[in-house]
Amino acid sequence: MIRSFFRPEAAFDFARFIWEVPIGQGWSLHRLEREYIRAVLAFTNGHRGRAAQILGIDRRTLYRKIREMESVRVGGPSNH
C-alpha cells in the first residue's frame, strides 16, 4: 500500500536532512532520487499523478521508479 510507505512527515524530514548532510558524506544520486520521490509522494498524500507533475516526469516513469523502489525494499537488488 502506497500510503503506508510514504508518510506525510517524510517530506519535512527529507528537506531538513538534505541541508545537514556534508558534501562527500551524503547519499548517492540514486538514493537521493528515491528519497525525494518518497518526500513528494508524501506531500501529495500518495497521489501519483500529482507527484509526477511536481517531479516533472511522466506518470509511467514514476510508476516504474516506484516499482523499482519497492523491489529494493522487499529484498531485491540494492543500489545505494
C-alpha positions, -999 to 999 in steps of 0.1 A, spaced: 0 0 0 15 33 -11 1 54 18 18 33 45 51 35 27 51 73 22 45 92 54 34 129 51 61 140 76 87 124 53 87 155 31 97 176 60 122 151 73 138 150 38 140 188 34 155 192 69 180 163 64 193 172 30 207 205 41 225 189 71 244 163 50 281 173 44 292 172 8 310 139 1 294 122 31 259 122 18 238 99 -2 244 86 -37 224 103 -65 203 71 -68 194 72 -31 187 110 -32 163 104 -61 145 77 -41 142 98 -10 130 128 -30 103 107 -47 92 94 -13 90 130 0 70 143 -30 46 113 -27 42 120 10 35 157 2 8 146 -23 -7 120 1 3 92 -23 -13 108 -54 10 95 -81 -3 117 -109 2 149 -89 36 137 -77 47 131 -113 36 166 -122 57 181 -93 87 159 -102 84 169 -139 83 133 -151 58 112 -169 34 92 -147 46 59 -162 82 68 -153 71 75 -117 52 41 -116 84 24 -129 106 41 -103 81 32 -75 82 -5 -86 120 -4 -85 119 12 -51 95 -14 -38 116 -43 -52 146 -29 -34 125 -26 -2 114 -63 -3 149 -76 -8 156 -71 -45 187 -56 -60 203 -29 -39 217 3 -55 228 26 -27 
